[in-house]
Amino acid sequence: MKILSSVIIVYLVLSLTGCLESSFELSDKSRLPKWFSVPEETLRSDIKVTLDYYADGEATFKLFNKEKIFNLEEFSGDTLGDRPIKLKSQSSDYPMYQIVTIKGITEIIEHRKMEPVFYVTDDPVVWKEFEGYIEKSRLR
């Protein structure tokens, strides 16, 4: 009976917290997502951002100092859909995109290849193609 109780408790905790699916770090070449606010004098090289996707469709972004010791800010939001989307004209698997809205601000997250790195895209072609998805994301 104790084992069954323990299994049930573990299951409940995992179902409440969500299961981590994958983790990424923002490329040093990418801008920060707009929902983060850092002092103007902060250099991009002085901070790191991580992204964790959870099985329940949640995306969590954490802003750290460059040593990743201090978590400076953290935001979570839902991804649109249960899997990444691609451009209609695209024949390969990458890049893949996720649309995330946090604090009323929508960002398109880009995964350029199979690696633990992500980018925030401002490409007008990508934004134009995903307009319909972005509207759905904002209405949620």
Backbone as JSON, one array per atom type, in Angstrom:
{
  "sequence": "MKILSSVIIVYLVLSLTGCLESSFELSDKSRLPKWFSVPEETLRSDIKVTLDYYADGEATFKLFNKEKIFNLEEFSGDTLGDRPIKLKSQSSDYPMYQIVTIKGITEIIEHRKMEPVFYVTDDPVVWKEFEGYIEKSRLR",
  "N": [[0.82, -1.19, 0.0], [1.99, 1.22, 0.74], [3.82, 1.61, -1.32], [2.15, 1.93, -3.54], [0.82, 4.28, -2.78], [3.0, 6.04, -2.8], [3.69, 6.02, -5.53], [1.39, 7.14, -6.65], [1.48, 9.71, -5.51], [3.87, 10.71, -6.64], [3.11, 10.67, -9.35], [1.0, 12.55, -9.31], [2.38, 14.89, -8.56], [4.14, 15.2, -10.74], [2.26, 15.54, -12.8], [1.13, 17.94, -12.13], [3.26, 19.72, -12.27], [4.23, 19.46, -14.83], [6.05, 17.89, -17.46], [9.37, 18.17, -18.3], [10.37, 18.67, -21.57], [12.33, 19.61, -23.41], [15.37, 21.59, -23.5], [16.88, 24.79, -24.1], [19.32, 27.28, -25.09], [19.55, 30.76, -25.54], [20.94, 32.06, -28.49], [24.0, 33.84, -28.62], [24.03, 35.64, -30.64], [21.49, 36.49, -31.01], [18.73, 38.7, -30.35], [17.23, 39.68, -27.19], [14.15, 38.24, -25.94], [11.24, 40.34, -26.04], [9.8, 40.61, -23.66], [11.53, 40.62, -21.54], [13.22, 42.84, -19.35], [16.0, 44.76, -19.21], [18.61, 46.77, -17.81], [19.72, 49.58, -19.75], [22.5, 49.86, -19.97], [23.42, 47.29, -19.82], [25.31, 44.76, -21.25], [24.84, 42.57, -24.01], [26.41, 40.31, -23.92], [26.68, 39.92, -21.23], [24.58, 38.54, -20.19], [22.46, 35.61, -20.09], [19.98, 33.54, -21.59], [17.62, 31.04, -21.03], [15.49, 28.48, -22.37], [12.85, 26.41, -21.69], [10.87, 23.79, -22.77], [7.78, 22.3, -22.0], [5.84, 19.28, -21.63], [3.15, 19.88, -21.49], [2.73, 22.0, -23.16], [3.74, 24.37, -22.28], [6.07, 27.06, -22.2], [9.03, 28.11, -20.74], [10.97, 30.85, -19.97], [14.09, 31.93, -18.85], [16.09, 34.43, -17.47], [19.45, 35.0, -16.92], [22.47, 36.01, -15.15], [25.71, 36.2, -16.77], [27.22, 34.03, -15.84], [25.32, 32.26, -15.22], [24.4, 32.02, -12.62], [22.7, 33.63, -11.09], [19.26, 33.89, -11.26], [17.63, 36.23, -12.94], [15.2, 37.09, -14.08], [12.05, 35.54, -14.85], [9.75, 34.05, -17.06], [6.71, 32.55, -18.1], [4.76, 30.98, -20.64], [2.22, 29.82, -22.92], [2.82, 27.66, -25.69], [1.84, 27.9, -29.11], [-0.13, 25.49, -30.3], [0.76, 21.97, -30.42], [3.16, 21.26, -31.45], [6.18, 22.33, -33.14], [6.09, 24.73, -35.89], [6.47, 25.04, -39.48], [7.68, 26.88, -42.33], [5.53, 27.25, -45.16], [6.68, 26.9, -47.67], [8.87, 25.39, -47.17], [10.99, 22.59, -47.41], [12.67, 21.05, -45.9], [13.38, 19.81, -42.52], [14.19, 21.82, -40.81], [14.46, 25.41, -40.64], [12.55, 25.38, -37.53], [9.66, 26.68, -35.89], [8.25, 28.32, -33.02], [5.47, 29.86, -31.59], [5.05, 32.17, -29.09], [3.3, 33.83, -26.57], [3.62, 36.18, -24.09], [2.79, 38.18, -21.38], [1.19, 39.7, -23.08], [2.81, 40.11, -25.25], [3.97, 38.94, -28.26], [6.28, 36.6, -29.5], [8.31, 35.09, -32.01], [9.88, 32.13, -31.92], [12.82, 30.68, -33.06], [14.21, 27.7, -34.23], [17.0, 26.76, -35.65], [18.48, 24.53, -36.39], [19.07, 21.09, -35.39], [19.98, 21.46, -32.38], [20.95, 22.63, -29.1], [20.13, 25.36, -29.07], [18.46, 28.49, -29.47], [16.73, 31.13, -31.27], [15.43, 34.46, -31.45], [13.25, 35.58, -33.79], [13.07, 38.21, -36.19], [12.47, 38.24, -38.78], [10.77, 39.48, -41.5], [9.44, 37.95, -43.46], [8.88, 35.52, -42.2], [7.24, 36.43, -40.07], [5.1, 37.48, -41.56], [4.07, 35.18, -42.86], [3.17, 33.74, -40.65], [1.09, 35.21, -39.58], [-1.69, 34.58, -39.15], [-1.49, 32.54, -37.22], [-0.33, 34.0, -35.18], [-2.35, 35.8, -34.49], [-4.25, 33.99, -33.44], [-2.78, 33.15, -31.23], [-2.67, 35.46, -29.67], [-5.31, 35.78, -28.98], [-5.8, 33.86, -27.13]],
  "CA": [[0.0, 0.0, 0.0], [2.88, 2.37, 0.78], [4.39, 1.8, -2.65], [1.09, 2.48, -4.39], [0.64, 5.68, -2.36], [4.16, 6.8, -3.28], [3.56, 6.14, -6.98], [0.3, 8.1, -6.9], [1.97, 11.04, -5.15], [4.83, 11.11, -7.67], [2.33, 10.95, -10.56], [0.28, 13.81, -9.13], [3.35, 15.99, -8.58], [4.59, 15.37, -12.13], [1.18, 16.05, -13.64], [0.92, 19.34, -11.76], [4.4, 20.54, -12.65], [4.56, 19.28, -16.24], [7.28, 17.17, -17.7], [10.31, 18.88, -19.16], [10.62, 17.99, -22.84], [13.63, 20.0, -23.98], [15.95, 22.85, -23.0], [17.69, 25.5, -25.09], [19.92, 28.53, -24.66], [19.48, 31.79, -26.57], [22.19, 32.35, -29.17], [24.6, 35.16, -28.33], [23.78, 36.49, -31.81], [20.07, 36.83, -31.04], [18.25, 39.68, -29.38], [16.42, 39.14, -26.1], [12.7, 38.38, -26.09], [10.83, 41.67, -25.61], [9.21, 40.68, -22.32], [12.59, 40.85, -20.55], [13.67, 44.23, -19.24], [17.34, 44.86, -18.62], [19.12, 48.15, -17.89], [20.32, 49.93, -21.04], [23.96, 49.68, -19.96], [23.73, 45.87, -19.79], [25.79, 44.21, -22.51], [24.22, 41.28, -24.36], [27.35, 39.26, -23.5], [26.63, 39.78, -19.77], [23.39, 37.8, -19.77], [22.09, 34.37, -20.77], [18.56, 33.21, -21.51], [17.31, 29.65, -21.31], [14.11, 28.17, -22.74], [12.45, 25.03, -21.42], [9.55, 23.39, -23.24], [7.18, 21.25, -21.2], [4.91, 18.43, -22.37], [1.81, 20.46, -21.48], [2.68, 23.15, -24.08], [4.27, 25.57, -21.63], [7.45, 27.46, -22.48], [9.54, 28.95, -19.65], [12.19, 31.59, -20.32], [14.78, 32.43, -17.66], [17.19, 35.36, -17.72], [20.51, 34.83, -15.93], [23.74, 36.68, -15.4], [26.47, 35.39, -17.73], [27.7, 32.8, -15.2], [24.11, 31.48, -14.96], [24.3, 31.79, -11.18], [21.55, 34.35, -10.57], [18.1, 33.96, -12.12], [17.22, 37.62, -12.82], [13.78, 37.16, -14.41], [11.51, 34.3, -15.4], [8.4, 34.18, -17.6], [6.16, 31.35, -18.73], [3.6, 31.16, -21.49], [1.88, 28.64, -23.69], [3.15, 27.65, -27.1], [0.65, 27.74, -29.93], [-0.09, 24.15, -30.87], [1.53, 20.99, -29.66], [4.45, 21.0, -32.11], [6.69, 23.48, -33.9], [5.57, 24.9, -37.25], [7.47, 25.33, -40.5], [7.2, 27.69, -43.43], [4.84, 26.43, -46.17], [7.58, 26.63, -48.8], [10.03, 24.68, -46.64], [10.98, 21.14, -47.64], [13.49, 20.4, -44.87], [12.82, 19.84, -41.16], [14.6, 23.04, -40.11], [14.18, 25.8, -39.26], [11.23, 25.19, -36.92], [9.25, 27.89, -35.16], [7.23, 28.27, -31.98], [4.9, 31.18, -31.29], [4.81, 32.27, -27.65], [2.85, 35.15, -26.12], [3.78, 36.39, -22.65], [2.52, 39.58, -21.01], [0.61, 40.35, -24.24], [3.84, 40.3, -26.27], [4.2, 37.72, -29.03], [7.59, 36.41, -30.11], [8.47, 33.86, -32.78], [11.12, 31.47, -31.54], [13.33, 29.93, -34.2], [15.2, 26.63, -34.02], [17.59, 26.68, -36.99], [18.92, 23.15, -36.64], [18.97, 20.27, -34.2], [21.01, 21.84, -31.41], [20.3, 23.22, -27.92], [20.22, 26.82, -29.23], [17.3, 29.1, -30.12], [16.85, 32.52, -31.69], [14.19, 35.23, -31.56], [13.32, 36.06, -35.16], [12.39, 39.43, -36.64], [12.38, 38.1, -40.22], [9.42, 39.87, -41.92], [8.82, 36.86, -44.22], [8.36, 34.59, -41.2], [6.13, 37.09, -39.39], [3.98, 37.58, -42.51], [3.48, 33.86, -43.05], [2.54, 33.25, -39.42], [0.12, 36.2, -39.08], [-2.89, 33.91, -38.63], [-1.12, 31.86, -35.98], [-0.06, 35.02, -34.17], [-3.66, 36.29, -34.04], [-4.79, 32.94, -32.56], [-1.99, 33.17, -30.0], [-3.04, 36.65, -28.88], [-6.69, 35.62, -28.52], [-5.85, 32.84, -26.07]],
  "C": [[0.87, 1.26, 0.0], [3.47, 2.67, -0.6], [3.37, 2.42, -3.58], [0.84, 3.94, -4.05], [1.77, 6.55, -2.87], [4.07, 7.03, -4.78], [2.49, 7.17, -7.32], [0.76, 9.51, -6.6], [2.94, 11.55, -6.21], [4.08, 11.47, -8.95], [1.61, 12.28, -10.45], [1.22, 15.01, -9.19], [3.81, 16.25, -10.01], [3.49, 15.94, -13.02], [0.89, 17.51, -13.33], [2.05, 20.23, -12.26], [4.73, 20.45, -14.13], [5.9, 18.58, -16.37], [8.14, 17.95, -18.68], [10.58, 18.06, -20.4], [11.99, 18.31, -23.4], [14.05, 21.36, -23.45], [16.87, 23.44, -24.05], [18.29, 26.74, -24.45], [19.87, 29.51, -25.83], [20.86, 32.05, -27.16], [22.7, 33.73, -28.77], [24.36, 36.15, -29.45], [22.34, 36.97, -31.89], [19.75, 37.92, -30.03], [17.45, 38.97, -28.29], [14.95, 39.17, -26.47], [12.25, 39.7, -25.44], [10.23, 41.73, -24.21], [10.26, 40.81, -21.23], [12.96, 42.33, -20.55], [15.02, 44.24, -18.52], [17.79, 46.31, -18.73], [19.84, 48.39, -19.22], [21.83, 49.67, -21.08], [24.38, 48.21, -19.94], [24.16, 45.4, -21.18], [25.12, 42.86, -22.76], [25.11, 40.12, -23.88], [27.33, 39.02, -21.98], [25.44, 38.97, -19.27], [23.16, 36.57, -20.65], [20.59, 34.17, -20.6], [18.4, 31.74, -21.85], [15.82, 29.53, -21.64], [13.88, 26.7, -22.46], [11.04, 24.83, -21.97], [9.06, 22.24, -22.38], [6.12, 20.53, -22.01], [3.5, 19.03, -22.44], [1.69, 21.69, -22.37], [3.19, 24.44, -23.48], [5.72, 25.79, -22.05], [7.89, 28.4, -21.36], [10.88, 29.53, -20.07], [12.78, 32.13, -19.03], [15.96, 33.28, -18.09], [18.18, 35.24, -16.57], [21.64, 35.82, -16.18], [24.6, 35.73, -16.22], [27.02, 34.09, -17.13], [26.56, 31.83, -14.92], [23.98, 31.1, -13.49], [23.01, 32.41, -10.64], [20.44, 34.4, -11.62], [17.5, 35.36, -11.93], [15.73, 37.82, -13.1], [13.35, 35.83, -14.97], [10.07, 34.54, -15.85], [7.99, 32.87, -18.23], [4.94, 31.72, -19.55], [3.35, 29.87, -22.25], [2.36, 28.78, -25.12], [1.85, 27.47, -27.87], [0.75, 26.39, -30.63], [0.81, 23.24, -30.07], [2.85, 20.61, -30.32], [4.89, 22.24, -32.86], [6.06, 23.54, -35.3], [6.71, 25.27, -38.19], [6.84, 26.26, -41.53], [6.58, 26.78, -44.49], [5.77, 26.02, -47.3], [8.77, 25.74, -48.42], [9.93, 23.18, -46.88], [11.78, 20.38, -46.58], [12.83, 20.52, -43.5], [13.13, 21.14, -40.42], [14.71, 24.18, -41.09], [12.74, 25.46, -38.85], [10.94, 26.42, -36.07], [8.21, 27.55, -34.1], [6.77, 29.7, -31.75], [4.52, 31.18, -29.82], [4.38, 33.7, -27.34], [2.92, 35.18, -24.6], [3.58, 37.87, -22.38], [1.96, 40.37, -22.21], [1.59, 40.6, -25.38], [4.11, 38.96, -26.95], [5.6, 37.73, -29.63], [7.54, 35.12, -30.93], [9.86, 33.32, -32.47], [11.55, 30.58, -32.7], [14.37, 28.91, -33.74], [15.77, 26.34, -35.4], [18.08, 25.29, -37.38], [18.82, 22.38, -35.33], [20.17, 20.55, -33.3], [20.3, 22.51, -30.24], [20.35, 24.75, -27.91], [18.92, 27.3, -29.89], [17.58, 30.56, -30.42], [15.46, 33.16, -31.59], [14.24, 35.86, -32.95], [12.5, 37.34, -35.39], [12.21, 39.39, -38.16], [10.94, 38.42, -40.68], [8.7, 38.79, -42.73], [8.17, 35.86, -43.27], [7.14, 35.19, -40.51], [4.91, 37.17, -40.3], [3.29, 36.23, -42.66], [2.72, 33.37, -41.83], [1.52, 34.22, -38.83], [-1.12, 35.55, -38.45], [-2.63, 33.2, -37.32], [-0.95, 32.86, -34.84], [-1.37, 35.57, -33.63], [-4.3, 35.28, -33.1], [-4.09, 32.96, -31.21], [-2.41, 34.31, -29.1], [-4.44, 36.53, -28.32], [-6.82, 34.64, -27.37], [-5.72, 33.44, -24.71]]
}
